[in-house]
């Protein structure tokens, strides 16, 4: 890969210590960006940091809970302190517990909203002044196919991903005149530990996997690296006229 598309830019990725998030950290850095990424599991984050630094990439891990005000504010501040600015924000942090509305405990619902929606709001809120100072910027919020279609048995998760889509569209309108673009990346099934954990949480891992795979006309799940390449496009000048968009990278799931 060349290092031209994001050369000289600084990226921030939440939930970057595994899965799609870790793949995005790698992809941004391989394209020349300096990247700060966060997660709540420090040991895992440090392992990813070491792996990527050993590959010659300029990345920094920060242990942070971005569903909390202090965590989000400090993460943005540490990014600017480390690399002198901020150009790209990827709001990827989230959880995906399955469960019906009737059966989901209130505390699980509250945690879902905090991890998936509140974190997106807080990181964006504190990042916007830094993106403005950079002269241009890109915010990418992780949505899902479940953000644009119904998902019985995962209503809470689907609600948070619909929130990511509309948050992206609305924030894009707020920031368009300042040259800050905001988009949602909406993956279909992506073969990660995160997806496998969701299968298990449904109570029928094998059946759920078979059902989800059948919904992808392309006949397979995506790799995390494939989703990361879409994020790189949205972050780059190649997408300079793309804002307020929900980009579906879903193997045809929503085309049916």
Secondary structure, DSSP 8 states (H G I E B T S, - for coil): --S-TTTT-EEEETTTTSHHHHHHHHHHHHTT-EEEEEES-HHHHHHHHHHHHHTT--EEEEE--TTSHHHHHHHHHHHHHHHS---EEEE-------B-TTTS-HHHHHHHHIIIIIHHHHHHHHHHHHHHHHT-EEEEEE--GGGTS--TTBHHHHHHHHHHHHHHHHHHHHHGGGTEEEEEEEE--B-SHHHHHHHHHTT-HHHHHHHHHHT-TTSS-B-HHHHHHHHHHHHSGGGTT--S-EEEESTTGGG-
